[in-house]
Each structure stands twice: as structure tokens, then as C-alpha cells.
Amino acid sequence: MSIKQQLSRLTCGISAATLLSSSLLATPAVATEKVRWQVPLAFPSHLVGLVTPVKHLADQLKAISGGDMQLRYYEPGELVPPFEIMNAVSTGKYPAGFTWVGYDQGTIPALPLYSGAPFNLEPPAYLAWYYQGDGKKLLEEIYAEHNIHPMLCSVIGPEGAGWFAKPINDLKDFDGLRIRFAGIGGKVLEKLGASVTMIPGGEIYQALERKTIDATEFSQPAIDKMLGLDQIIKNYIMPGWHQTLTTSHLLVNQGVWDKLQPQSRALIEMGCESATLKGFAESEWAQPTALAEYQKEGVQAQNLPEPVLRELQRVTNEVLDEIAGQDAMFKRVLTSQRDFMQHHATWHRMGYLPRDFYQQD
């Protein structure tokens, strides 16, 4: 073969390699199928840490798939009311929904143990229990009966205990209150004589303004500030004994999920894990700023006295045991959580510095 022929062959080889390289670069890093989902939200998309992870999820899936996987989310009520998201996904009306699963405790009593329960696991321990322990597989078992595949897609820390016209110094102070309170904490306050109602977050401000409720809880300081709750009531009570964390989940219709390619399912699962981390970081960043702003604006932040917390814990355990006696799955989840809390307690107590270690006078 002549030198000219050798150079010609070499040039062709280089051109082919260049074309192949360009083709690979133009192709998404992961081969994906076309996914176009309408996703109704239970809460407004701007609520930091609680719902903002859905934007992170949508953006990351679109980027990594080269635009093949697109989740279009809709504000509360645009597609379905917040309380109807689970049913809309279960029946296939929409392929997926992003929601606080505690809204469906009337249908599935165990769900508040996943959305945020009183005197329960804090975020680090909860994530260990969910991913490494029984949490994820039990939740998937729960939703299998409802034709849904669930994914943890957001976790934030404890809420505030709520906004009250007067300080709470005794359990008797709850008696007779008309209060918006969610989850199992609401059942605890009912046991203490409060009149508990459950209304969506977007309606709380108007309910306080019209005095149809006397007090409310909703979420963390930064989120409550977004809702303007501090404009009506100036007495803010902490800590969030009733929800030591709050989660949001991406619920996907099981038939839709099963039809996805394995790599698509893996990307969405990984996307939710990433969104959970991102949302938690956003939330922890926002809370101290909100508390500082409250202080400047004259909001009185009260920490519940420990004797009151101990009594609330006692009543909470009574309520939890009552529900466990009525629902087998609730008992399974509660027992798993309690066992892990006891197992984790030594590390929790001895491994971390005391909460007030860095407190300055």
C-alpha cells in the first residue's frame, strides 16, 4: 500500500471517529424514552424545601434526558384539589402527583407516620429508617393496594407548633380552641378538647382573618412567613412536637410506572433522592433568617415548657396506641419506627453535641 493510500485510510478513520464522538456528545448521557407527565401539586410550588424540590426534580430529569423526560407541575387546584391528588393518580386521571400524604389519613391511617408524626424520628434518623430500614418497602406495600408507586421526594425539619393568640402554659389552654391542625397531632389536640379542622394551606390566612379559626399550624417559620400568618397573629409557639419532620412524595400511577423502561424508573428514583437532599438544604438555610425577621417584626416566639411537652407526649402515645389497635398496617409501621428510635437513641444522644452547645448569651 502506497503512502498516499495509507494517509487516505488514516484520514477516513479519523473522520469516522470524529463523527462518532460528535454523535455521542449530541446524545443524552443516558438513553431515555419520552415521558410527558402532568403533575398536580398539593401546595404552592414556591414553598421552600416543602415543594421547591419538584422544580429541582423536573429540571434535572429534563437536563439528564436531553429533554426526553418532562414533568409539568400545576399549582394547587389547577388540575385537582389538593385532597384529591391520591385518587386522581390511583385512577389514572393523572400519571403522577406531588403531595403531602398525610392528607389521605382518612383512607390510609398509616400515612401520617410517613408525612410527619408527633415525637417521632428527626430527618437524619428518618432517612436511615426509610432507605436502610423498613420504611420504603412498607410504604410501597401500603400504596400497592391503591395502584400507586410512591417515592419520597422531599424532607424538611420540624415545624413550628403553631400560631396562637395566647401563650400555651398548660394542656388546659388547648381546651375549646378552634384550630387548624394536621395529622396525628390534630387527634391529640381533639383529645385535649380542641375543635380541630383540616383546611389546605392556601386557605389558612383567610380563615384566621375571618376568625373562623382561633389558631393554626402549617409548616416551618420560612413557609409560614410566605403565607403571611405572622401578619395576623404575633404569638408563635415552638417546637414542632406534632411533626418532627415533614415530607412530600411523588405518587405515580402503578400502571404508568410499570410501563416505563428500567433506566427511566431509575432516573426518576434518583431524581427524587437528589430533590430530597436539595430541598432539605434549602429549608435549613431559610429557617434562621425567617426567625430573625420575626424577631425584628415583634413576633413573640415561645418555647413550650418541658412539662407541657412531656404531657403532650403522654397523650400522643395514648392516641398512637389507640390507632395501632384499630389498623394492622399502622401498627406495623409504628412498631418499626419505635424499634429503630430505640436502637438509634444511643447514637442520637451520645454522638451529637447538645443542641445548646453553640448557644451564645
C-alpha positions as CSV (number, residue, x, y, z in Angstrom):
1,M,0.0,0.0,0.0
2,S,1.4,3.4,-1.0
3,I,1.9,6.2,1.5
4,K,-0.9,8.1,-0.2
5,Q,-3.3,5.2,0.3
6,Q,-2.2,4.9,4.0
7,L,-2.8,8.6,4.6
8,S,-6.2,8.4,2.9
9,R,-7.2,5.4,5.1
10,L,-5.9,7.2,8.2
11,T,-7.9,10.3,7.3
12,C,-11.1,8.3,6.9
13,G,-10.5,6.6,10.2
14,I,-10.1,10.0,12.0
15,S,-13.2,11.4,10.3
16,A,-15.2,8.3,11.3
17,A,-14.0,8.7,14.9
18,T,-14.8,12.4,14.9
19,L,-18.3,11.7,13.6
20,L,-18.9,9.0,16.3
21,S,-17.6,11.3,19.0
22,S,-19.9,14.1,17.9
23,S,-22.8,11.8,17.7
24,L,-22.2,10.6,21.3
25,L,-21.9,14.1,22.6
26,A,-25.1,15.1,20.9
27,T,-26.9,12.1,22.5
28,P,-28.1,12.2,26.1
29,A,-25.7,10.6,28.6
30,V,-28.5,8.1,29.4
31,A,-30.7,6.6,26.7
32,T,-34.3,7.6,27.7
33,E,-37.8,7.3,26.5
34,K,-40.3,10.1,26.0
35,V,-42.1,11.0,29.2
36,R,-44.6,13.8,29.4
37,W,-46.4,14.0,32.8
38,Q,-48.9,16.4,34.2
39,V,-48.2,16.6,37.9
40,P,-50.7,18.4,40.3
41,L,-49.3,19.9,43.5
42,A,-50.8,19.8,46.9
43,F,-49.0,23.1,48.0
44,P,-47.8,26.1,46.0
45,S,-44.5,25.5,44.2
46,H,-42.6,28.3,45.9
47,L,-42.8,26.9,49.4
48,V,-39.1,26.4,50.2
49,G,-38.0,22.8,50.9
50,L,-41.5,21.5,51.0
51,V,-42.4,21.9,47.3
52,T,-39.4,23.5,45.6
53,P,-37.8,20.0,45.3
54,V,-40.4,19.3,42.5
55,K,-38.8,22.1,40.4
56,H,-35.3,20.5,41.0
57,L,-36.7,17.1,40.0
58,A,-38.3,18.4,36.8
59,D,-35.2,20.4,35.8
60,Q,-32.7,17.6,36.5
61,L,-34.8,15.0,34.6
62,K,-35.1,17.3,31.6
63,A,-31.4,18.0,31.6
64,I,-30.1,14.5,32.0
65,S,-32.5,13.1,29.4
66,G,-31.8,15.8,26.9
67,G,-35.4,16.9,27.1
68,D,-37.0,13.5,26.7
69,M,-38.4,13.4,30.3
70,Q,-40.5,16.3,31.2
71,L,-42.7,16.8,34.3
72,R,-45.0,19.7,34.1
73,Y,-46.3,20.6,37.5
74,Y,-49.5,22.6,38.3
75,E,-50.4,24.7,41.3
76,P,-53.0,23.5,43.8
77,G,-56.5,23.4,42.3
78,E,-55.4,24.0,38.7
79,L,-56.0,20.3,37.9
80,V,-57.5,18.8,41.0
81,P,-58.0,20.0,44.6
82,P,-55.1,19.1,47.0
83,F,-57.2,16.5,48.9
84,E,-58.0,14.6,45.7
85,I,-54.5,14.0,44.3
86,M,-54.1,10.4,45.5
87,N,-57.4,9.4,44.0
88,A,-56.6,11.2,40.7
89,V,-53.3,9.2,40.5
90,S,-54.8,5.9,41.6
91,T,-57.5,6.0,38.9
92,G,-55.1,7.1,36.2
93,K,-56.7,10.5,35.7
94,Y,-53.2,11.9,36.0
95,P,-49.9,9.9,35.8
96,A,-48.4,11.4,38.9
97,G,-48.9,13.9,41.8
98,F,-46.7,15.7,44.3
99,T,-48.3,15.8,47.7
100,W,-48.3,15.7,51.5
101,V,-49.5,12.1,52.0
102,G,-51.0,13.0,55.5
103,Y,-54.0,14.5,53.6
104,D,-55.1,10.9,53.0
105,Q,-55.1,9.6,56.6
106,G,-58.8,9.0,56.4
107,T,-58.3,6.4,53.7
108,I,-54.9,5.1,54.8
109,P,-54.4,5.6,58.6
110,A,-50.6,4.8,58.5
111,L,-49.7,7.7,56.2
112,P,-49.3,10.3,58.9
113,L,-46.4,8.2,60.2
114,Y,-44.7,9.0,56.8
115,S,-45.8,12.6,56.4
116,G,-44.7,13.7,59.9
117,A,-45.8,12.4,63.3
118,P,-45.6,13.7,66.9
119,F,-42.5,12.9,68.9
120,N,-41.2,10.8,66.1
121,L,-37.9,10.4,64.1
122,E,-36.0,13.5,63.1
123,P,-34.8,13.9,59.5
124,P,-31.4,12.1,59.7
125,A,-32.8,9.1,61.6
126,Y,-35.9,9.1,59.4
127,L,-33.9,8.9,56.2
128,A,-31.9,6.0,57.7
129,W,-35.1,4.1,58.6
130,Y,-36.7,4.9,55.2
131,Y,-33.9,3.9,52.9
132,Q,-32.0,1.4,55.0
133,G,-34.8,0.0,57.2
134,D,-38.4,-0.9,56.7
135,G,-39.7,2.5,55.6
136,K,-39.6,2.4,51.8
137,K,-40.8,-1.2,51.4
138,L,-43.7,-0.8,53.8
139,L,-44.8,2.4,52.0
140,E,-44.7,0.6,48.7
141,E,-46.8,-2.2,50.2
142,I,-49.3,0.3,51.5
143,Y,-49.8,2.0,48.2
144,A,-49.8,-1.2,46.1
145,E,-53.4,-1.7,47.2
146,H,-54.2,1.7,45.6
147,N,-52.4,1.2,42.3
148,I,-49.7,3.7,43.2
149,H,-45.9,3.7,43.3
150,P,-44.7,6.2,46.0
151,M,-41.3,8.0,46.2
152,L,-40.0,10.1,49.0
153,C,-39.2,13.4,47.2
154,S,-38.8,16.0,50.0
155,V,-38.0,16.1,53.7
156,I,-37.7,19.2,55.9
157,G,-37.1,19.6,59.6
158,P,-39.6,20.2,62.4
159,E,-42.5,22.7,62.0
160,G,-43.5,25.4,64.4
161,A,-46.1,24.2,66.9
162,G,-48.3,27.0,65.6
163,W,-49.8,30.5,65.9
164,F,-51.9,31.1,69.0
165,A,-53.5,34.3,70.3
166,K,-52.3,33.5,73.8
167,P,-49.3,31.6,75.2
168,I,-49.7,27.9,76.0
169,N,-48.6,27.1,79.5
170,D,-50.8,24.1,80.3
171,L,-52.7,21.4,78.4
172,K,-55.9,23.1,79.5
173,D,-55.0,26.0,77.2
174,F,-55.9,23.8,74.3
175,D,-59.4,23.2,75.5
176,G,-62.1,24.9,73.4
177,L,-59.7,26.2,70.8
178,R,-60.9,26.2,67.2
179,I,-57.7,25.2,65.4
180,R,-56.3,24.1,62.1
181,F,-54.1,21.2,62.9
182,A,-52.9,18.3,60.7
183,G,-52.1,14.7,61.1
184,I,-52.0,12.7,64.3
185,G,-51.2,16.0,66.2
186,G,-54.8,17.0,65.4
187,K,-56.1,13.9,67.1
188,V,-54.0,14.6,70.2
189,L,-55.5,18.1,70.4
190,E,-59.0,16.8,69.9
191,K,-58.4,14.5,72.9
192,L,-57.5,17.7,74.9
193,G,-60.7,19.4,74.0
194,A,-59.8,21.4,70.9
195,S,-62.1,21.7,67.9
196,V,-59.7,20.7,65.1
197,T,-60.3,21.4,61.4
198,M,-58.2,20.5,58.4
199,I,-58.0,23.0,55.6
200,P,-55.5,23.5,52.8
201,G,-52.5,25.8,53.3
202,G,-53.8,28.4,50.8
203,E,-57.0,28.9,52.8
204,I,-55.4,29.4,56.3
205,Y,-54.8,33.2,56.1
206,Q,-58.5,33.9,55.2
207,A,-59.7,31.6,57.9
208,L,-57.6,33.4,60.5
209,E,-58.6,36.8,59.1
210,R,-62.3,35.9,59.2
211,K,-61.9,34.4,62.7
212,T,-63.4,31.0,61.7
213,I,-60.4,29.5,63.5
214,D,-58.5,30.8,66.6
215,A,-55.2,29.2,65.9
216,T,-53.2,27.3,63.4
217,E,-50.1,25.3,62.5
218,F,-48.9,24.9,59.0
219,S,-45.2,24.4,58.5
220,Q,-41.7,25.9,59.2
221,P,-41.0,29.5,60.0
222,A,-40.0,30.5,56.4
223,I,-43.0,28.8,54.9
224,D,-45.4,30.3,57.4
225,K,-44.0,33.7,56.6
226,M,-44.7,33.2,52.9
227,L,-48.3,32.6,53.8
228,G,-48.4,35.8,55.9
229,L,-49.5,34.1,59.1
230,D,-47.4,36.5,61.2
231,Q,-49.4,39.4,59.9
232,I,-52.5,38.3,61.8
233,I,-51.1,36.6,65.0
234,K,-47.9,37.6,66.8
235,N,-47.5,34.7,69.2
236,Y,-45.5,31.9,67.6
237,I,-45.1,28.6,69.5
238,M,-42.2,26.1,69.1
239,P,-41.0,23.4,68.9
240,G,-43.0,21.3,66.4
241,W,-43.8,18.4,68.7
242,H,-46.6,17.3,66.4
243,Q,-44.3,16.9,63.3
244,T,-40.6,16.3,63.9
245,L,-40.3,16.4,60.1
246,T,-42.4,16.9,57.1
247,T,-42.2,15.0,53.8
248,S,-43.6,15.3,50.3
249,H,-43.9,12.4,48.0
250,L,-44.1,11.8,44.2
251,L,-47.0,9.4,43.7
252,V,-47.0,7.7,40.3
253,N,-49.8,5.6,38.9
254,Q,-48.6,1.9,39.1
255,G,-49.6,1.1,35.5
256,V,-47.7,4.1,34.2
257,W,-44.7,3.2,36.4
258,D,-44.7,-0.4,35.2
259,K,-44.6,0.6,31.6
260,L,-41.5,2.7,32.0
261,Q,-38.2,1.3,30.9
262,P,-35.9,0.3,33.8
263,Q,-33.5,3.2,33.2
264,S,-36.3,5.7,33.3
265,R,-37.6,4.4,36.6
266,A,-34.0,4.5,38.0
267,L,-33.6,8.1,36.8
268,I,-36.9,9.2,38.5
269,E,-36.0,7.4,41.7
270,M,-32.5,9.0,41.7
271,G,-34.1,12.4,40.9
272,C,-36.3,12.2,43.9
273,E,-33.4,11.3,46.1
274,S,-31.5,14.3,44.8
275,A,-34.5,16.5,45.3
276,T,-34.9,15.4,48.9
277,L,-31.3,16.4,49.6
278,K,-31.6,19.7,47.7
279,G,-34.9,20.6,49.5
280,F,-33.6,19.8,52.9
281,A,-30.6,22.1,52.3
282,E,-32.8,24.9,51.1
283,S,-35.1,24.6,54.1
284,E,-32.3,24.6,56.7
285,W,-30.8,27.6,55.0
286,A,-34.1,29.6,55.2
287,Q,-35.3,29.0,58.7
288,P,-32.8,31.1,60.8
289,T,-33.4,34.1,58.5
290,A,-37.1,33.8,59.0
291,L,-36.8,33.6,62.8
292,A,-34.6,36.7,62.8
293,E,-37.1,38.6,60.7
294,Y,-39.9,37.5,63.1
295,Q,-37.9,38.9,66.0
296,K,-37.5,42.3,64.2
297,E,-41.2,42.5,63.5
298,G,-42.3,41.9,67.1
299,V,-43.4,38.3,66.8
300,Q,-43.2,36.6,70.2
301,A,-41.6,33.2,69.9
302,Q,-42.4,30.9,72.8
303,N,-40.8,27.5,73.6
304,L,-43.3,25.2,75.2
305,P,-42.3,24.3,78.7
306,E,-40.9,20.8,79.1
307,P,-43.7,19.7,81.5
308,V,-46.2,20.6,78.7
309,L,-44.1,18.7,76.1
310,R,-44.0,15.6,78.4
311,E,-47.7,15.7,78.9
312,L,-48.3,16.1,75.1
313,Q,-46.0,13.1,74.6
314,R,-48.0,11.0,77.1
315,V,-51.3,11.8,75.3
316,T,-49.7,11.2,71.9
317,N,-48.6,7.7,72.9
318,E,-52.2,7.0,74.0
319,V,-53.5,8.2,70.6
320,L,-50.9,6.2,68.7
321,D,-51.7,3.0,70.6
322,E,-55.4,3.5,70.0
323,I,-54.9,3.8,66.3
324,A,-52.5,0.9,66.2
325,G,-55.2,-1.2,67.9
326,Q,-57.6,-0.4,65.0
327,D,-55.3,-0.7,62.0
328,A,-52.8,-3.5,61.4
329,M,-50.6,-1.6,58.9
330,F,-50.4,1.4,61.2
331,K,-49.2,-0.9,64.0
332,R,-46.5,-2.4,61.7
333,V,-45.1,1.0,60.7
334,L,-45.3,2.4,64.2
335,T,-43.6,-0.6,65.7
336,S,-40.8,-0.4,63.1
337,Q,-40.3,3.3,63.8
338,R,-40.3,2.8,67.6
339,D,-37.9,-0.1,67.4
340,F,-35.5,2.0,65.3
341,M,-35.8,5.1,67.5
342,Q,-34.8,2.9,70.5
343,H,-31.9,1.4,68.6
344,H,-30.8,4.8,67.3
345,A,-31.2,6.6,70.6
346,T,-27.7,6.0,72.0
347,W,-26.1,7.3,68.9
348,H,-28.5,10.3,68.8
349,R,-27.8,11.1,72.5
350,M,-24.0,10.5,72.6
351,G,-22.8,11.1,69.0
352,Y,-24.1,14.7,68.6
353,L,-23.2,17.8,70.6
354,P,-26.0,19.1,72.8
355,R,-28.4,21.4,71.0
356,D,-27.5,24.4,73.0
357,F,-23.7,23.8,72.9
358,Y,-23.1,26.7,70.5
359,Q,-25.6,29.0,72.1
360,Q,-24.2,32.4,73.0
361,D,-25.5,34.6,75.8
